Amino acid sequence: MRVPTLMLVVISPPFRWRNERVVDRASREVRLYDDVTSILDHCDDHSIPMALASRTEQPSWARELIELLSINHRFAFAEIYPSSKLRHFAALSESSGLEYSSMVFFDDEMRNINEVSSLGVTSIHVPDGITAGLFHNTLRKFENQGNASRH
């Protein structure tokens, strides 16, 4: 999962809290997609390790937002820098000890889906953001295929 998949807005710093919301320089709200908190809760409740993989030219912005949105503690692994998703996933596999076949990836960019799919990662295109229904259906299919137990 990468930061832009979780957030739906073109943004620019400085970021700050205002009226219990995170906003950017133009006072645009920066928020998670509606179902993301329940997805993160589900993963926490079921000890499903999560990672961030963000191909961003502004890694410091992404890290700042992850902290402001209070989700940084939910991710065991993070690869946030301008590079190919192939590099991100090689690093994630190395740091987590997981094979690509044991990973599920959601992204809003088809180029990333194509790259990561070539590694054997189950990759799901979410052009309009992730929903709880899509997440749970994907997870159920993934587990039924025996992929979640591969290490």
Residue pairs with C-beta under 8 A, 6 or more apart in sequence:
1 50
1 51
1 52
1 53
1 105
1 106
1 107
1 130
2 52
2 53
2 54
2 55
2 56
2 107
2 112
3 52
3 54
3 56
3 62
3 65
3 66
3 80
4 54
4 56
4 108
5 106
5 107
5 108
5 126
5 129
5 130
6 32
6 33
6 36
6 71
6 129
6 130
7 30
7 31
7 32
7 33
7 65
8 33
8 129
9 24
9 28
9 29
9 30
9 31
11 24
11 28
11 30
11 61
11 65
12 24
12 25
12 26
13 24
13 25
13 61
13 64
14 24
14 25
15 22
15 23
15 24
15 30
15 61
15 64
15 65
15 68
16 22
16 23
17 23
17 68
18 27
21 29
21 31
22 29
22 30
22 31
22 65
22 68
22 69
23 29
23 30
24 30
30 65
30 68
30 69
31 69
32 69
32 71
33 129
33 130
33 131
34 131
35 130
35 131
35 132
35 133
35 135
36 130
38 132
39 130
39 132
39 135
40 50
40 71
40 74
42 48
42 135
42 136
43 49
43 50
43 74
44 74
49 76
49 77
49 96
49 98
50 74
50 75
50 76
50 77
51 75
51 76
51 77
51 78
51 79
51 92
51 96
52 66
52 75
52 77
52 78
52 79
52 80
53 78
53 79
53 80
53 85
53 88
53 89
53 92
53 105
54 62
54 78
54 79
54 80
54 81
54 88
55 81
55 82
55 83
55 84
55 85
55 88
55 112
56 62
56 80
56 81
56 82
57 82
59 80
59 81
59 82
62 80
63 72
63 80
66 72
66 75
66 78
76 96
77 92
77 95
77 96
79 87
79 88
79 89
79 91
79 92
84 115
85 107
85 112
85 115
85 116
86 115
86 116
86 118
86 119
89 100
89 103
89 105
89 116
89 119
89 121
92 98
92 103
93 99
93 100
93 103
97 151
98 151
99 120
99 150
99 151
100 119
100 120
100 121
101 120
101 121
101 122
101 147
101 150
102 147
102 148
102 149
102 150
102 151
103 121
103 122
104 121
104 122
104 123
104 124
104 138
104 139
104 142
104 147
105 112
105 113
105 116
105 121
105 122
105 123
105 124
106 123
106 124
106 126
106 130
106 134
106 135
106 138
107 113
107 116
107 123
107 124
107 125
107 126
108 125
108 126
108 127
108 128
108 129
110 125
112 123
113 123
113 124
113 125
116 123
117 123
122 138
122 142
122 147
124 134
124 138
126 134
142 148
